[in-house]
Amino acid sequence: MQTDIDPRSLIGRRAFDRDGTKIGTVDEVYLDDATGSPEWAAVRTGLFTRDAFVPLEPSELVGDELRVPFKKSLIRDAPDFGVGRHLSPEQELQLYHHYDMDVPRSDGGPGSGPERDFGDLPDGGEGAEPSSDRG
């Protein structure tokens, strides 16, 4: 996804799965701690349901819509961590595995893979922080 976009501009956009089925509305955007780039979006999947985390890297903006390249059923089954809090490295790892995505390397080097060991990160290690505060 375009990395120079203002994460706040994603909030409130409608999100659609790979088949064009509406998933819901972007509720929050989570930034990578190390880079400040938008990494995850929490999408409100319905009036009485929860927010589902979707990765922003393979997603794209098409007009005013966020297109997520996964099926709605997979998105709805994503781990539920609640919103408004920092995503821990372990939670991010669960999300990467859920979406069967390569885990970015912590050293920023070329390539990626599930060999990243989140257990060795010091307290305050990389994770994702919501871009907006809730009052």
C-alpha positions in Angstrom: 0.0 0.0 0.0 1.1 3.6 -0.5 3.2 4.5 2.5 3.0 8.3 2.4 -0.8 8.4 3.0 -2.0 10.1 6.2 -3.3 7.2 8.3 -6.1 9.4 9.7 -7.5 9.6 6.1 -8.2 5.9 6.2 -10.5 6.1 9.2 -14.1 5.9 8.2 -13.4 4.4 4.7 -15.3 1.4 3.7 -13.3 -1.8 3.4 -14.0 -4.6 0.9 -12.6 -8.1 0.6 -10.9 -9.6 -2.5 -14.2 -10.5 -4.0 -15.7 -7.0 -3.6 -17.8 -7.9 -0.6 -18.1 -5.2 2.0 -16.2 -6.1 5.2 -17.0 -2.9 7.2 -15.5 0.5 8.0 -12.0 1.3 9.1 -12.2 2.2 12.8 -8.5 2.7 13.6 -5.1 2.5 11.9 -2.0 1.1 13.7 1.4 2.3 12.9 4.7 0.4 12.9 6.7 1.4 16.0 10.0 1.5 14.1 8.9 3.2 10.9 5.7 5.1 11.7 4.2 3.6 8.6 0.6 2.4 8.6 0.7 -1.4 9.2 -2.7 -2.6 10.3 -6.3 -1.4 10.1 -9.0 -2.3 12.6 -12.2 -2.7 10.5 -15.6 -2.6 12.3 -17.4 -5.6 10.8 -20.9 -4.7 11.8 -23.0 -2.8 14.3 -22.8 -5.3 17.1 -19.7 -7.1 16.1 -16.0 -6.5 16.8 -13.2 -4.9 14.9 -11.1 -7.3 12.8 -7.4 -6.4 12.1 -6.4 -6.4 8.4 -2.9 -5.9 7.1 -2.4 -2.7 5.1 0.8 -3.8 3.2 -1.0 -6.0 0.6 -4.1 -3.8 0.7 -4.7 -0.9 -1.6 -6.8 2.2 -1.9 -9.2 2.3 -4.8 -11.1 5.6 -4.9 -12.5 6.0 -1.3 -12.3 2.3 -0.6 -9.8 0.0 1.1 -9.4 -3.2 -0.8 -8.1 -6.1 1.3 -6.8 -9.1 -0.7 -8.4 -11.7 1.6 -11.8 -13.4 1.9 -14.3 -11.9 4.3 -14.5 -15.2 6.2 -10.8 -15.2 6.9 -10.9 -11.5 8.0 -13.8 -12.2 10.4 -11.9 -15.1 11.9 -8.8 -12.9 12.7 -7.6 -12.9 16.3 -9.5 -10.4 18.4 -7.2 -8.1 20.4 -9.6 -5.2 21.0 -8.9 -1.7 19.7 -7.3 1.4 21.1 -4.3 -0.4 22.6 -0.9 -1.1 21.4 -0.4 -4.4 19.5 2.3 -6.5 21.1 4.9 -8.2 18.9 3.3 -11.5 19.8 -0.1 -10.3 18.7 1.3 -9.1 15.4 3.0 -12.5 14.9 -0.5 -14.1 15.4 -1.9 -11.8 12.8 0.9 -12.5 10.3 0.3 -16.3 10.8 -3.4 -15.9 10.5 -3.1 -14.3 7.1 -0.3 -16.7 6.1 2.0 -13.7 5.5 5.8 -13.6 5.8 6.9 -11.9 9.0 9.1 -8.8 8.4 12.6 -9.2 9.7 13.4 -7.0 12.7 16.8 -5.9 11.2 15.1 -4.4 8.2 17.3 -6.5 5.9 16.2 -8.0 2.6 13.8 -10.9 2.7 11.4 -12.0 5.4 10.1 -15.1 7.0 8.5 -16.7 10.0 12.0 -17.1 11.6 11.7 -13.8 13.4 11.9 -14.4 17.1 9.6 -12.0 18.9 10.6 -13.6 22.2 14.1 -12.0 22.1 12.7 -8.4 21.8 13.4 -6.2 24.8 10.4 -4.6 26.6 9.1 -1.9 24.4 10.2 -3.8 21.3 8.6 -3.3 18.0 4.9 -3.6 17.7 2.1 -1.4 16.3 0.5 1.6 18.0 -2.9 3.0 17.1 -2.7 6.3 15.3 -5.5 8.0 17.1 -6.4 8.3 20.7 -9.9 7.5 22.0 -11.2 9.7 24.7 
